[in-house]
Amino acid sequence: SEAVNFNGIITLNKSGKRLFEKLQEESSREDLIDMLLDQYEVSEKRATKDVDAFIRMLEKNKILE
């Protein structure tokens, strides 16, 4: 319900769009990290950092509870 009341704009890059779509499938944090590792040439440390930052951004904007 908070997402309905959101009055801002969040711009997602290609990987952010994929992460958001994966979350709509009720994926775990580990699923998101694995998806980044499969789709991009990044280290596990980088993928974990990016997923955690993405989740924090969604929580901060009350898009993810």
PDB file of N, CA, C and O in Angstrom:
ATOM      1  N   SER A   1       0.820  -1.202   0.000  1.00  0.00           N
ATOM      2  CA  SER A   1       0.000   0.000   0.000  1.00  0.00           C
ATOM      3  C   SER A   1       0.858   1.259   0.000  1.00  0.00           C
ATOM      4  O   SER A   1       0.470   2.272  -0.581  1.00  0.00           O
ATOM      5  N   GLU A   2       2.036   1.204   0.653  1.00  0.00           N
ATOM      6  CA  GLU A   2       2.914   2.373   0.662  1.00  0.00           C
ATOM      7  C   GLU A   2       3.399   2.698  -0.749  1.00  0.00           C
ATOM      8  O   GLU A   2       3.555   3.867  -1.103  1.00  0.00           O
ATOM      9  N   ALA A   3       3.634   1.667  -1.547  1.00  0.00           N
ATOM     10  CA  ALA A   3       4.109   1.908  -2.915  1.00  0.00           C
ATOM     11  C   ALA A   3       3.077   2.682  -3.724  1.00  0.00           C
ATOM     12  O   ALA A   3       3.444   3.462  -4.602  1.00  0.00           O
ATOM     13  N   VAL A   4       1.810   2.484  -3.448  1.00  0.00           N
ATOM     14  CA  VAL A   4       0.748   3.203  -4.147  1.00  0.00           C
ATOM     15  C   VAL A   4       0.813   4.684  -3.811  1.00  0.00           C
ATOM     16  O   VAL A   4       0.503   5.520  -4.660  1.00  0.00           O
ATOM     17  N   ASN A   5       1.212   5.026  -2.587  1.00  0.00           N
ATOM     18  CA  ASN A   5       1.284   6.408  -2.144  1.00  0.00           C
ATOM     19  C   ASN A   5       2.618   7.073  -2.473  1.00  0.00           C
ATOM     20  O   ASN A   5       2.821   8.242  -2.147  1.00  0.00           O
ATOM     21  N   PHE A   6       3.511   6.356  -3.102  1.00  0.00           N
ATOM     22  CA  PHE A   6       4.823   6.892  -3.452  1.00  0.00           C
ATOM     23  C   PHE A   6       4.677   7.966  -4.519  1.00  0.00           C
ATOM     24  O   PHE A   6       4.095   7.718  -5.576  1.00  0.00           O
ATOM     25  N   ASN A   7       5.203   9.159  -4.249  1.00  0.00           N
ATOM     26  CA  ASN A   7       5.050  10.289  -5.169  1.00  0.00           C
ATOM     27  C   ASN A   7       6.335  10.638  -5.914  1.00  0.00           C
ATOM     28  O   ASN A   7       6.395  11.661  -6.596  1.00  0.00           O
ATOM     29  N   GLY A   8       7.355   9.805  -5.791  1.00  0.00           N
ATOM     30  CA  GLY A   8       8.622  10.096  -6.433  1.00  0.00           C
ATOM     31  C   GLY A   8       8.854   9.217  -7.642  1.00  0.00           C
ATOM     32  O   GLY A   8       8.005   8.422  -8.046  1.00  0.00           O
ATOM     33  N   ILE A   9      10.028   9.390  -8.198  1.00  0.00           N
ATOM     34  CA  ILE A   9      10.429   8.597  -9.348  1.00  0.00           C
ATOM     35  C   ILE A   9      11.733   7.909  -8.998  1.00  0.00           C
ATOM     36  O   ILE A   9      12.655   8.531  -8.471  1.00  0.00           O
ATOM     37  N   ILE A  10      11.801   6.643  -9.290  1.00  0.00           N
ATOM     38  CA  ILE A  10      13.045   5.900  -9.136  1.00  0.00           C
ATOM     39  C   ILE A  10      13.437   5.410 -10.519  1.00  0.00           C
ATOM     40  O   ILE A  10      12.660   4.743 -11.201  1.00  0.00           O
ATOM     41  N   THR A  11      14.633   5.745 -10.914  1.00  0.00           N
ATOM     42  CA  THR A  11      15.132   5.316 -12.209  1.00  0.00           C
ATOM     43  C   THR A  11      16.041   4.112 -12.001  1.00  0.00           C
ATOM     44  O   THR A  11      16.965   4.148 -11.188  1.00  0.00           O
ATOM     45  N   LEU A  12      15.770   3.058 -12.736  1.00  0.00           N
ATOM     46  CA  LEU A  12      16.575   1.855 -12.623  1.00  0.00           C
ATOM     47  C   LEU A  12      17.415   1.663 -13.869  1.00  0.00           C
ATOM     48  O   LEU A  12      16.951   1.892 -14.986  1.00  0.00           O
ATOM     49  N   ASN A  13      18.651   1.242 -13.672  1.00  0.00           N
ATOM     50  CA  ASN A  13      19.458   0.855 -14.817  1.00  0.00           C
ATOM     51  C   ASN A  13      19.076  -0.576 -15.195  1.00  0.00           C
ATOM     52  O   ASN A  13      18.174  -1.158 -14.592  1.00  0.00           O
ATOM     53  N   LYS A  14      19.746  -1.134 -16.174  1.00  0.00           N
ATOM     54  CA  LYS A  14      19.395  -2.459 -16.678  1.00  0.00           C
ATOM     55  C   LYS A  14      19.459  -3.522 -15.579  1.00  0.00           C
ATOM     56  O   LYS A  14      18.555  -4.351 -15.468  1.00  0.00           O
ATOM     57  N   SER A  15      20.511  -3.503 -14.773  1.00  0.00           N
ATOM     58  CA  SER A  15      20.627  -4.507 -13.705  1.00  0.00           C
ATOM     59  C   SER A  15      19.596  -4.257 -12.609  1.00  0.00           C
ATOM     60  O   SER A  15      19.059  -5.211 -12.047  1.00  0.00           O
ATOM     61  N   GLY A  16      19.311  -3.009 -12.298  1.00  0.00           N
ATOM     62  CA  GLY A  16      18.276  -2.691 -11.310  1.00  0.00           C
ATOM     63  C   GLY A  16      16.909  -3.162 -11.764  1.00  0.00           C
ATOM     64  O   GLY A  16      16.121  -3.659 -10.959  1.00  0.00           O
ATOM     65  N   LYS A  17      16.623  -3.010 -13.041  1.00  0.00           N
ATOM     66  CA  LYS A  17      15.355  -3.490 -13.605  1.00  0.00           C
ATOM     67  C   LYS A  17      15.251  -5.004 -13.451  1.00  0.00           C
ATOM     68  O   LYS A  17      14.205  -5.526 -13.066  1.00  0.00           O
ATOM     69  N   ARG A  18      16.331  -5.698 -13.750  1.00  0.00           N
ATOM     70  CA  ARG A  18      16.326  -7.163 -13.612  1.00  0.00           C
ATOM     71  C   ARG A  18      16.164  -7.583 -12.158  1.00  0.00           C
ATOM     72  O   ARG A  18      15.448  -8.540 -11.862  1.00  0.00           O
ATOM     73  N   LEU A  19      16.826  -6.872 -11.248  1.00  0.00           N
ATOM     74  CA  LEU A  19      16.676  -7.189  -9.819  1.00  0.00           C
ATOM     75  C   LEU A  19      15.234  -6.979  -9.372  1.00  0.00           C
ATOM     76  O   LEU A  19      14.676  -7.809  -8.654  1.00  0.00           O
ATOM     77  N   PHE A  20      14.635  -5.878  -9.793  1.00  0.00           N
ATOM     78  CA  PHE A  20      13.254  -5.582  -9.415  1.00  0.00           C
ATOM     79  C   PHE A  20      12.306  -6.643  -9.963  1.00  0.00           C
ATOM     80  O   PHE A  20      11.403  -7.095  -9.258  1.00  0.00           O
ATOM     81  N   GLU A  21      12.504  -7.035 -11.198  1.00  0.00           N
ATOM     82  CA  GLU A  21      11.668  -8.084 -11.789  1.00  0.00           C
ATOM     83  C   GLU A  21      11.838  -9.404 -11.049  1.00  0.00           C
ATOM     84  O   GLU A  21      10.866 -10.131 -10.840  1.00  0.00           O
ATOM     85  N   LYS A  22      13.059  -9.713 -10.657  1.00  0.00           N
ATOM     86  CA  LYS A  22      13.331 -10.950  -9.918  1.00  0.00           C
ATOM     87  C   LYS A  22      12.650 -10.911  -8.547  1.00  0.00           C
ATOM     88  O   LYS A  22      12.170 -11.939  -8.070  1.00  0.00           O
ATOM     89  N   LEU A  23      12.604  -9.754  -7.917  1.00  0.00           N
ATOM     90  CA  LEU A  23      11.922  -9.618  -6.624  1.00  0.00           C
ATOM     91  C   LEU A  23      10.428  -9.877  -6.742  1.00  0.00           C
ATOM     92  O   LEU A  23       9.808 -10.359  -5.794  1.00  0.00           O
ATOM     93  N   GLN A  24       9.851  -9.567  -7.877  1.00  0.00           N
ATOM     94  CA  GLN A  24       8.427  -9.798  -8.081  1.00  0.00           C
ATOM     95  C   GLN A  24       8.104 -11.286  -8.140  1.00  0.00           C
ATOM     96  O   GLN A  24       6.941 -11.676  -8.037  1.00  0.00           O
ATOM     97  N   GLU A  25       9.130 -12.114  -8.305  1.00  0.00           N
ATOM     98  CA  GLU A  25       8.975 -13.564  -8.284  1.00  0.00           C
ATOM     99  C   GLU A  25       9.203 -14.122  -6.882  1.00  0.00           C
ATOM    100  O   GLU A  25       9.357 -15.332  -6.715  1.00  0.00           O
ATOM    101  N   GLU A  26       9.226 -13.252  -5.878  1.00  0.00           N
ATOM    102  CA  GLU A  26       9.483 -13.620  -4.487  1.00  0.00           C
ATOM    103  C   GLU A  26      10.828 -14.312  -4.329  1.00  0.00           C
ATOM    104  O   GLU A  26      10.925 -15.357  -3.686  1.00  0.00           O
ATOM    105  N   SER A  27      11.845 -13.735  -4.907  1.00  0.00           N
ATOM    106  CA  SER A  27      13.197 -14.273  -4.841  1.00  0.00           C
ATOM    107  C   SER A  27      13.888 -13.855  -3.558  1.00  0.00           C
ATOM    108  O   SER A  27      13.582 -12.805  -2.992  1.00  0.00           O
ATOM    109  N   SER A  28      14.808 -14.666  -3.105  1.00  0.00           N
ATOM    110  CA  SER A  28      15.597 -14.356  -1.914  1.00  0.00           C
ATOM    111  C   SER A  28      16.779 -13.463  -2.285  1.00  0.00           C
ATOM    112  O   SER A  28      17.078 -13.264  -3.463  1.00  0.00           O
ATOM    113  N   ARG A  29      17.431 -12.940  -1.281  1.00  0.00           N
ATOM    114  CA  ARG A  29      18.634 -12.131  -1.475  1.00  0.00           C
ATOM    115  C   ARG A  29      19.675 -12.950  -2.244  1.00  0.00           C
ATOM    116  O   ARG A  29      20.332 -12.438  -3.150  1.00  0.00           O
ATOM    117  N   GLU A  30      19.816 -14.212  -1.876  1.00  0.00           N
ATOM    118  CA  GLU A  30      20.780 -15.084  -2.535  1.00  0.00           C
ATOM    119  C   GLU A  30      20.417 -15.299  -4.012  1.00  0.00           C
ATOM    120  O   GLU A  30      21.297 -15.384  -4.869  1.00  0.00           O
ATOM    121  N   ASP A  31      19.115 -15.385  -4.295  1.00  0.00           N
ATOM    122  CA  ASP A  31      18.667 -15.508  -5.690  1.00  0.00           C
ATOM    123  C   ASP A  31      19.080 -14.283  -6.501  1.00  0.00           C
ATOM    124  O   ASP A  31      19.496 -14.402  -7.653  1.00  0.00           O
ATOM    125  N   LEU A  32      18.961 -13.112  -5.892  1.00  0.00           N
ATOM    126  CA  LEU A  32      19.332 -11.870  -6.582  1.00  0.00           C
ATOM    127  C   LEU A  32      20.833 -11.831  -6.846  1.00  0.00           C
ATOM    128  O   LEU A  32      21.272 -11.445  -7.930  1.00  0.00           O
ATOM    129  N   ILE A  33      21.609 -12.230  -5.854  1.00  0.00           N
ATOM    130  CA  ILE A  33      23.065 -12.262  -6.013  1.00  0.00           C
ATOM    131  C   ILE A  33      23.439 -13.239  -7.120  1.00  0.00           C
ATOM    132  O   ILE A  33      24.257 -12.917  -7.982  1.00  0.00           O
ATOM    133  N   ASP A  34      22.847 -14.431  -7.102  1.00  0.00           N
ATOM    134  CA  ASP A  34      23.129 -15.435  -8.137  1.00  0.00           C
ATOM    135  C   ASP A  34      22.765 -14.926  -9.523  1.00  0.00           C
ATOM    136  O   ASP A  34      23.475 -15.195 -10.492  1.00  0.00           O
ATOM    137  N   MET A  35      21.660 -14.190  -9.622  1.00  0.00           N
ATOM    138  CA  MET A  35      21.251 -13.647 -10.909  1.00  0.00           C
ATOM    139  C   MET A  35      22.305 -12.667 -11.438  1.00  0.00           C
ATOM    140  O   MET A  35      22.653 -12.705 -12.619  1.00  0.00           O
ATOM    141  N   LEU A  36      22.807 -11.797 -10.569  1.00  0.00           N
ATOM    142  CA  LEU A  36      23.847 -10.857 -11.008  1.00  0.00           C
ATOM    143  C   LEU A  36      25.114 -11.599 -11.426  1.00  0.00           C
ATOM    144  O   LEU A  36      25.751 -11.234 -12.414  1.00  0.00           O
ATOM    145  N   LEU A  37      25.475 -12.627 -10.683  1.00  0.00           N
ATOM    146  CA  LEU A  37      26.671 -13.400 -11.025  1.00  0.00           C
ATOM    147  C   LEU A  37      26.505 -14.105 -12.364  1.00  0.00           C
ATOM    148  O   LEU A  37      27.463 -14.217 -13.130  1.00  0.00           O
ATOM    149  N   ASP A  38      25.304 -14.579 -12.649  1.00  0.00           N
ATOM    150  CA  ASP A  38      25.039 -15.262 -13.919  1.00  0.00           C
ATOM    151  C   ASP A  38      24.992 -14.292 -15.099  1.00  0.00           C
ATOM    152  O   ASP A  38      25.440 -14.629 -16.195  1.00  0.00           O
ATOM    153  N   GLN A  39      24.454 -13.095 -14.881  1.00  0.00           N
ATOM    154  CA  GLN A  39      24.216 -12.152 -15.970  1.00  0.00           C
ATOM    155  C   GLN A  39      25.399 -11.213 -16.257  1.00  0.00           C
ATOM    156  O   GLN A  39      25.553 -10.728 -17.378  1.00  0.00           O
ATOM    157  N   TYR A  40      26.223 -10.963 -15.245  1.00  0.00           N
ATOM    158  CA  TYR A  40      27.283  -9.970 -15.380  1.00  0.00           C
ATOM    159  C   TYR A  40      28.613 -10.539 -14.902  1.00  0.00           C
ATOM    160  O   TYR A  40      28.648 -11.448 -14.073  1.00  0.00           O
ATOM    161  N   GLU A  41      29.674 -10.010 -15.418  1.00  0.00           N
ATOM    162  CA  GLU A  41      31.012 -10.425 -14.996  1.00  0.00           C
ATOM    163  C   GLU A  41      31.433  -9.592 -13.795  1.00  0.00           C
ATOM    164  O   GLU A  41      32.209  -8.644 -13.919  1.00  0.00           O
ATOM    165  N   VAL A  42      30.906  -9.962 -12.628  1.00  0.00           N
ATOM    166  CA  VAL A  42      31.223  -9.275 -11.385  1.00  0.00           C
ATOM    167  C   VAL A  42      31.614 -10.306 -10.339  1.00  0.00           C
ATOM    168  O   VAL A  42      31.256 -11.479 -10.442  1.00  0.00           O
ATOM    169  N   SER A  43      32.346  -9.860  -9.339  1.00  0.00           N
ATOM    170  CA  SER A  43      32.719 -10.751  -8.245  1.00  0.00           C
ATOM    171  C   SER A  43      31.525 -10.965  -7.324  1.00  0.00           C
ATOM    172  O   SER A  43      30.570 -10.188  -7.344  1.00  0.00           O
ATOM    173  N   GLU A  44      31.581 -12.006  -6.528  1.00  0.00           N
ATOM    174  CA  GLU A  44      30.505 -12.248  -5.574  1.00  0.00           C
ATOM    175  C   GLU A  44      30.415 -11.109  -4.560  1.00  0.00           C
ATOM    176  O   GLU A  44      29.324 -10.734  -4.131  1.00  0.00           O
ATOM    177  N   LYS A  45      31.568 -10.565  -4.183  1.00  0.00           N
ATOM    178  CA  LYS A  45      31.592  -9.436  -3.246  1.00  0.00           C
ATOM    179  C   LYS A  45      30.856  -8.231  -3.841  1.00  0.00           C
ATOM    180  O   LYS A  45      30.070  -7.581  -3.152  1.00  0.00           O
ATOM    181  N   ARG A  46      31.109  -7.937  -5.104  1.00  0.00           N
ATOM    182  CA  ARG A  46      30.460  -6.793  -5.769  1.00  0.00           C
ATOM    183  C   ARG A  46      28.958  -7.037  -5.928  1.00  0.00           C
ATOM    184  O   ARG A  46      28.152  -6.139  -5.688  1.00  0.00           O
ATOM    185  N   ALA A  47      28.589  -8.246  -6.332  1.00  0.00           N
ATOM    186  CA  ALA A  47      27.171  -8.572  -6.511  1.00  0.00           C
ATOM    187  C   ALA A  47      26.428  -8.447  -5.175  1.00  0.00           C
ATOM    188  O   ALA A  47      25.317  -7.920  -5.127  1.00  0.00           O
ATOM    189  N   THR A  48      27.035  -8.925  -4.110  1.00  0.00           N
ATOM    190  CA  THR A  48      26.417  -8.848  -2.781  1.00  0.00           C
ATOM    191  C   THR A  48      26.250  -7.395  -2.356  1.00  0.00           C
ATOM    192  O   THR A  48      25.195  -7.005  -1.857  1.00  0.00           O
ATOM    193  N   LYS A  49      27.288  -6.601  -2.555  1.00  0.00           N
ATOM    194  CA  LYS A  49      27.237  -5.170  -2.213  1.00  0.00           C
ATOM    195  C   LYS A  49      26.136  -4.467  -2.998  1.00  0.00           C
ATOM    196  O   LYS A  49      25.386  -3.672  -2.433  1.00  0.00           O
ATOM    197  N   ASP A  50      26.031  -4.751  -4.290  1.00  0.00           N
ATOM    198  CA  ASP A  50      25.026  -4.109  -5.134  1.00  0.00           C
ATOM    199  C   ASP A  50      23.603  -4.526  -4.738  1.00  0.00           C
ATOM    200  O   ASP A  50      22.700  -3.691  -4.692  1.00  0.00           O
ATOM    201  N   VAL A  51      23.408  -5.809  -4.457  1.00  0.00           N
ATOM    202  CA  VAL A  51      22.083  -6.286  -4.042  1.00  0.00           C
ATOM    203  C   VAL A  51      21.684  -5.649  -2.716  1.00  0.00           C
ATOM    204  O   VAL A  51      20.547  -5.207  -2.554  1.00  0.00           O
ATOM    205  N   ASP A  52      22.610  -5.603  -1.776  1.00  0.00           N
ATOM    206  CA  ASP A  52      22.295  -5.001  -0.474  1.00  0.00           C
ATOM    207  C   ASP A  52      21.942  -3.523  -0.609  1.00  0.00           C
ATOM    208  O   ASP A  52      21.018  -3.043   0.047  1.00  0.00           O
ATOM    209  N   ALA A  53      22.672  -2.800  -1.455  1.00  0.00           N
ATOM    210  CA  ALA A  53      22.376  -1.384  -1.680  1.00  0.00           C
ATOM    211  C   ALA A  53      21.012  -1.219  -2.352  1.00  0.00           C
ATOM    212  O   ALA A  53      20.262  -0.301  -2.021  1.00  0.00           O
ATOM    213  N   PHE A  54      20.694  -2.099  -3.286  1.00  0.00           N
ATOM    214  CA  PHE A  54      19.412  -2.045  -3.985  1.00  0.00           C
ATOM    215  C   PHE A  54      18.262  -2.289  -3.006  1.00  0.00           C
ATOM    216  O   PHE A  54      17.262  -1.573  -3.027  1.00  0.00           O
ATOM    217  N   ILE A  55      18.407  -3.285  -2.164  1.00  0.00           N
ATOM    218  CA  ILE A  55      17.366  -3.595  -1.173  1.00  0.00           C
ATOM    219  C   ILE A  55      17.190  -2.434  -0.197  1.00  0.00           C
ATOM    220  O   ILE A  55      16.061  -2.075   0.135  1.00  0.00           O
ATOM    221  N   ARG A  56      18.298  -1.840   0.268  1.00  0.00           N
ATOM    222  CA  ARG A  56      18.206  -0.682   1.170  1.00  0.00           C
ATOM    223  C   ARG A  56      17.465   0.477   0.515  1.00  0.00           C
ATOM    224  O   ARG A  56      16.662   1.145   1.167  1.00  0.00           O
ATOM    225  N   MET A  57      17.729   0.724  -0.777  1.00  0.00           N
ATOM    226  CA  MET A  57      17.059   1.797  -1.501  1.00  0.00           C
ATOM    227  C   MET A  57      15.560   1.532  -1.573  1.00  0.00           C
ATOM    228  O   MET A  57      14.763   2.449  -1.377  1.00  0.00           O
ATOM    229  N   LEU A  58      15.171   0.306  -1.848  1.00  0.00           N
ATOM    230  CA  LEU A  58      13.750  -0.033  -1.912  1.00  0.00           C
ATOM    231  C   LEU A  58      13.088   0.109  -0.547  1.00  0.00           C
ATOM    232  O   LEU A  58      11.967   0.609  -0.449  1.00  0.00           O
ATOM    233  N   GLU A  59      13.768  -0.323   0.496  1.00  0.00           N
ATOM    234  CA  GLU A  59      13.224  -0.205   1.853  1.00  0.00           C
ATOM    235  C   GLU A  59      13.104   1.265   2.264  1.00  0.00           C
ATOM    236  O   GLU A  59      12.100   1.665   2.853  1.00  0.00           O
ATOM    237  N   LYS A  60      14.111   2.057   1.958  1.00  0.00           N
ATOM    238  CA  LYS A  60      14.105   3.470   2.295  1.00  0.00           C
ATOM    239  C   LYS A  60      12.910   4.185   1.661  1.00  0.00           C
ATOM    240  O   LYS A  60      12.314   5.076   2.266  1.00  0.00           O
ATOM    241  N   ASN A  61      12.571   3.784   0.441  1.00  0.00           N
ATOM    242  CA  ASN A  61      11.457   4.389  -0.277  1.00  0.00           C
ATOM    243  C   ASN A  61      10.136   3.667  -0.063  1.00  0.00           C
ATOM    244  O   ASN A  61       9.143   3.932  -0.741  1.00  0.00           O
ATOM    245  N   LYS A  62      10.148   2.738   0.905  1.00  0.00           N
ATOM    246  CA  LYS A  62       8.949   1.996   1.304  1.00  0.00           C
ATOM    247  C   LYS A  62       8.310   1.222   0.135  1.00  0.00           C
ATOM    248  O   LYS A  62       7.091   1.066   0.058  1.00  0.00           O
ATOM    249  N   ILE A  63       9.171   0.752  -0.758  1.00  0.00           N
ATOM    250  CA  ILE A  63       8.722  -0.073  -1.867  1.00  0.00           C
ATOM    251  C   ILE A  63       8.810  -1.548  -1.470  1.00  0.00           C
ATOM    252  O   ILE A  63       8.054  -2.389  -1.957  1.00  0.00           O
ATOM    253  N   LEU A  64       9.740  -1.831  -0.585  1.00  0.00           N
ATOM    254  CA  LEU A  64       9.959  -3.175  -0.082  1.00  0.00           C
ATOM    255  C   LEU A  64       9.893  -3.120   1.425  1.00  0.00           C
ATOM    256  O   LEU A  64      10.524  -2.275   2.059  1.00  0.00           O
ATOM    257  N   GLU A  65       9.123  -4.029   1.994  1.00  0.00           N
ATOM    258  CA  GLU A  65       9.001  -4.040   3.452  1.00  0.00           C
ATOM    259  C   GLU A  65       9.783  -5.175   4.038  1.00  0.00           C
ATOM    260  O   GLU A  65       9.801  -5.348   5.256  1.00  0.00           O
TER     261      GLU A  65
END
